Amino acid sequence: MKMKRWTYLAACAGVCFLLSGSRAYAAQPQSVTIPMPGFVVEQWAQPRPMSVSRTAQVRSLAQEGAQPIGSVEPGQMVNAWGQTDNGWYFIECGQTLGYVRYEAAAPVDEATLQLIQEQNRQAQLAAQAAAAAAEEAAAAAAKEAARQAQIAAAAQIQPAVAAGVVFIGDSRMVTLKEDVEEAFGVCPAAVVAQNGSRYEWFHDSAIPQADRIIGQGSRVIINMGVNDLSDASKYAQDVNYWGAVWTQRGATVYYASVNPVWANSHNITQERVDLFNSTLRSQLIPQVIWLDSSGYLMQAGVHATDGLHYKADTNLVLYNYYMTAIGAI
């Protein structure tokens, strides 16, 4: 027969100690009776869970005048190893054992025990989640503080000569600049633009170029996104950072919505344009001013060349809208 080691607790003469030996598992007694001075302890082979119902002292003996060795509080769960014939439970108290009055604790049935254990598990999970959330919030706060410090440092760098108006854009801005120059002989704005440009160019090239000429009094209009309508959040991240930098330098920053499209060979639809505009606008910081140039052109009327680019008359209307909106004319 397979043997199992078993251990039971004994209490006599006011001292708690362990008695151990080897017996067949089936032969283990359910309890043993231990005479003590003035009372008898029925000690169990296995602990039984108890729920504490009121604050009470845990004492070294099952007697009111015995030395206190600890206390229990309402709602606390304890393991009881036995009971006495004079109204006390023999319980675990920290790293030792002692006695508490029957009135302070009650046995917990299996169903209630499982419920309590599940509640404790849920409470532990909630505490862990709260701790993780607090840690995440602290990390986010530290990251934001570092970001704000970077913004403040970058904002201190003023260009030698600040441009009055700066346009940043893609091929649509290129054609707008060309049509303005054609009509007026010169484009009053400093234009940072490239045909076919996407977010990567905006991040790697356009921003560094524009940053060198944006300072006190500059008015900046950004009009990009038609070539990568799935990247609104990327644009928002960069525009929010540099919008904060340039605003602290004394510039005013605008984002002009991606303007209307018609049937074209690039699968660029007006529905996608509208989604990009709404997504980007919802993510921009208050310092970046939104220009609804798309809505304006829809009302004014648009003459397109290829479904994406506009004829000269429409570009001049758009240019006039931009300059009027920012107070440049």
C-alpha positions in Angstrom: 0.0 0.0 0.0 1.3 3.5 -0.9 2.3 5.4 2.2 1.8 9.1 2.7 3.4 11.3 5.3 0.9 13.1 7.5 1.2 15.8 10.1 -1.1 16.9 12.8 -1.0 19.8 15.2 -1.2 19.3 19.0 -1.8 21.8 21.7 -1.0 21.0 25.3 0.1 22.9 28.4 -0.3 26.1 26.3 2.4 25.2 23.8 1.7 24.6 20.1 3.9 21.9 18.5 4.0 19.4 15.6 3.7 15.7 15.8 4.5 13.8 12.6 4.8 10.2 11.4 4.1 7.9 8.5 0.8 6.0 8.1 -1.5 4.8 5.3 -3.6 7.7 4.1 -6.8 5.8 4.8 -5.7 5.2 8.3 -5.4 8.9 9.2 -7.8 9.9 12.1 -10.2 12.7 11.4 -9.4 14.2 14.7 -7.6 13.6 18.0 -8.6 14.7 21.5 -6.0 16.5 23.6 -6.6 17.3 27.3 -5.5 20.8 28.3 -5.5 22.5 31.7 -9.2 23.4 32.1 -10.4 22.4 28.7 -10.1 19.7 26.0 -9.1 20.3 22.3 -10.6 18.3 19.5 -7.9 18.7 16.9 -8.7 18.0 13.3 -6.4 16.2 10.8 -7.1 18.9 8.2 -7.8 22.6 8.6 -11.2 24.0 8.0 -11.8 27.5 6.6 -13.5 30.0 8.9 -15.0 33.4 8.2 -14.3 36.0 10.9 -17.5 38.0 11.8 -16.1 40.4 14.4 -12.9 41.8 15.8 -11.5 39.5 18.4 -8.3 38.6 20.3 -6.4 35.4 19.5 -5.1 34.0 22.8 -2.5 31.5 23.7 -5.0 29.4 25.7 -8.8 28.9 25.5 -9.3 31.2 28.4 -10.3 34.9 28.5 -7.4 35.9 30.7 -4.8 34.1 28.5 -2.0 36.1 26.8 -3.1 37.7 23.5 -0.9 36.7 20.5 -2.8 38.5 17.8 -6.2 39.5 16.5 -8.7 38.9 13.7 -10.9 41.3 11.8 -14.4 41.0 10.2 -14.2 39.5 6.7 -10.9 37.8 7.3 -10.5 34.2 6.4 -8.6 31.9 8.8 -7.8 28.2 9.0 -9.1 26.4 12.1 -7.4 23.2 13.3 -9.7 22.3 16.0 -12.2 23.3 18.7 -12.5 23.1 22.4 -15.2 22.0 24.8 -15.4 25.4 26.3 -16.3 27.5 23.2 -13.0 28.3 21.4 -11.6 27.5 17.9 -7.9 26.6 17.6 -6.8 28.7 14.6 -3.7 29.8 12.6 -2.6 33.3 13.6 0.3 34.5 11.5 3.1 32.1 12.0 1.7 30.5 15.1 -1.5 29.0 16.5 -4.0 30.2 19.1 -7.6 30.3 20.3 -10.5 32.5 19.4 -14.1 32.5 20.7 -16.8 30.7 18.7 -18.7 34.0 18.4 -15.9 35.6 16.4 -15.8 33.1 13.5 -18.0 30.5 11.7 -17.2 27.6 9.4 -17.5 28.2 5.7 -19.2 25.6 3.5 -17.7 24.6 0.2 -20.0 26.6 -2.0 -19.4 29.8 0.1 -15.7 29.1 0.2 -15.5 28.8 -3.6 -17.5 32.1 -3.9 -15.1 33.8 -1.5 -12.1 32.4 -3.3 -13.5 33.6 -6.6 -14.2 37.1 -5.1 -10.6 37.2 -3.8 -9.3 36.1 -7.1 -11.3 38.8 -8.9 -10.2 41.4 -6.3 -6.6 40.3 -6.9 -7.0 40.6 -10.6 -8.6 44.0 -10.2 -5.7 45.1 -8.0 -3.2 43.8 -10.5 -5.0 45.6 -13.3 -5.2 48.8 -11.2 -1.5 48.6 -10.4 -0.7 47.9 -14.1 -2.8 50.9 -15.1 -1.2 53.1 -12.6 2.3 52.0 -13.8 1.2 52.6 -17.4 -0.2 56.0 -16.5 3.0 56.9 -14.8 5.1 55.8 -17.8 2.8 57.7 -20.1 3.1 60.8 -17.9 6.9 60.5 -17.9 6.9 60.0 -21.7 4.7 63.1 -22.1 6.9 65.1 -19.8 9.9 64.2 -21.8 8.0 65.0 -25.0 7.0 68.4 -23.7 10.6 69.1 -22.7 11.7 68.2 -26.2 9.1 70.5 -27.7 10.2 73.4 -25.4 13.8 72.9 -26.4 13.0 72.8 -30.1 10.8 75.9 -29.8 13.8 77.9 -28.6 15.5 77.5 -31.9 14.4 80.5 -34.1 15.4 80.6 -37.7 17.8 83.4 -38.9 14.9 84.6 -41.2 11.4 83.4 -40.6 9.1 83.0 -43.7 5.8 84.8 -43.5 3.7 82.1 -45.1 4.8 78.4 -45.6 2.9 75.9 -47.7 3.7 72.2 -47.2 2.1 69.7 -49.6 2.2 67.1 -52.4 1.7 67.4 -56.2 -1.5 69.4 -55.7 0.6 72.1 -53.9 3.1 71.9 -56.6 0.5 72.7 -59.3 -1.0 75.4 -57.1 2.4 77.1 -56.8 2.9 76.9 -60.5 -0.5 78.4 -61.3 0.0 81.2 -58.8 3.4 82.1 -60.3 1.8 81.9 -63.7 -0.9 84.4 -62.7 1.0 86.8 -60.5 4.7 86.3 -61.5 5.6 85.1 -58.0 4.2 82.9 -55.2 4.3 84.9 -52.0 4.5 81.7 -49.9 7.5 79.6 -49.3 6.4 76.2 -50.7 7.8 72.9 -49.5 6.2 70.4 -51.9 7.0 67.4 -54.0 5.1 65.4 -56.6 3.8 62.0 -55.5 4.9 62.6 -51.9 3.7 60.5 -49.0 4.0 60.5 -45.2 7.6 59.3 -45.3 8.7 62.3 -47.3 6.6 64.6 -45.0 8.3 63.1 -42.0 11.9 62.8 -43.3 12.2 65.8 -45.7 9.4 68.3 -45.6 9.4 68.9 -41.8 13.2 69.5 -41.5 13.0 71.8 -44.6 10.1 73.8 -43.2 11.5 73.9 -39.7 14.5 75.9 -40.9 12.2 78.8 -42.0 9.3 78.7 -39.5 9.5 81.1 -36.6 7.9 84.1 -35.0 5.0 85.3 -37.1 5.1 82.5 -39.6 1.7 81.1 -40.9 2.0 77.4 -41.9 -0.5 75.5 -44.0 -0.1 71.8 -44.4 -2.1 70.0 -47.1 -1.1 66.4 -47.5 -2.6 62.9 -47.3 -4.3 62.2 -50.7 -1.5 59.7 -51.6 -1.8 57.7 -48.3 -5.3 58.0 -47.0 -4.7 55.2 -44.5 -2.1 57.1 -42.5 -4.1 59.8 -40.8 -2.8 58.9 -37.4 0.8 59.1 -38.5 0.2 62.6 -39.9 -1.5 63.6 -36.7 1.4 62.5 -34.6 3.9 64.5 -36.5 1.7 67.5 -37.0 0.8 67.6 -33.3 4.5 67.5 -32.3 5.7 70.1 -34.7 2.5 72.2 -34.4 3.3 72.5 -30.7 6.9 73.4 -31.5 6.1 76.0 -34.1 3.3 77.5 -32.1 5.6 78.0 -29.1 8.0 79.8 -31.5 5.2 82.2 -32.3 4.0 80.7 -35.6 0.4 79.8 -36.4 -0.2 76.3 -37.8 -3.1 75.2 -40.0 -4.0 71.8 -41.5 -6.0 72.2 -44.7 -8.3 69.2 -45.4 -7.5 66.9 -48.3 -9.5 68.4 -51.1 -12.2 66.7 -53.3 -11.4 64.0 -55.8 -13.3 62.5 -58.8 -12.9 59.3 -60.8 -9.2 58.5 -61.1 -6.9 55.5 -61.8 -5.5 55.4 -58.2 -8.5 54.1 -56.3 -8.7 57.3 -54.4 -12.4 57.9 -53.6 -14.2 60.8 -52.0 -15.3 58.4 -49.2 -11.7 57.6 -48.3 -10.9 61.3 -48.4 -13.7 62.2 -46.1 -12.7 59.4 -43.7 -9.1 60.7 -43.7 -10.2 64.2 -43.0 -12.6 63.3 -40.1 -10.0 60.9 -38.5 -7.1 63.5 -38.7 -9.2 66.4 -37.5 -10.4 64.4 -34.5 -6.8 63.7 -33.5 -5.2 67.2 -33.9 -4.3 69.3 -30.9 -6.2 72.6 -30.4 -3.1 74.6 -31.4 -3.4 73.2 -35.0 -6.3 75.1 -36.8 -8.4 73.1 -39.2 -9.2 74.6 -42.6 -12.2 73.0 -44.4 -10.9 73.7 -47.8 -12.6 70.6 -49.1 -16.1 71.9 -48.1 -15.2 75.3 -49.5 -14.3 73.9 -52.9 -17.4 71.7 -53.0 -19.5 74.9 -52.7 -17.3 77.0 -55.0 -17.1 74.4 -57.8 -14.1 72.5 -58.9 -12.5 72.1 -62.3 -10.3 69.0 -62.3 -7.8 67.7 -64.9 -7.4 64.1 -64.0 -9.7 63.4 -61.0 -6.9 64.5 -58.6 -5.4 67.7 -59.8 -7.2 71.0 -60.5 -7.2 73.4 -63.4 -5.6 76.8 -62.9 -8.9 78.7 -62.1 -9.6 76.2 -59.3 -6.1 76.4 -57.9 -6.3 80.2 -57.8 -9.7 80.0 -56.0 -8.0 77.6 -53.5 -5.0 79.9 -53.1 -7.2 82.8 -52.4 -9.1 80.8 -49.8 -5.9 79.8 -48.0 -4.5 83.3 -47.9 -7.8 84.8 -46.8 -8.3 82.2 -44.1 -4.9 82.8 -42.5 -5.2 86.6 -42.8 -2.4 87.0 -45.3 -4.5 89.0 -47.8 
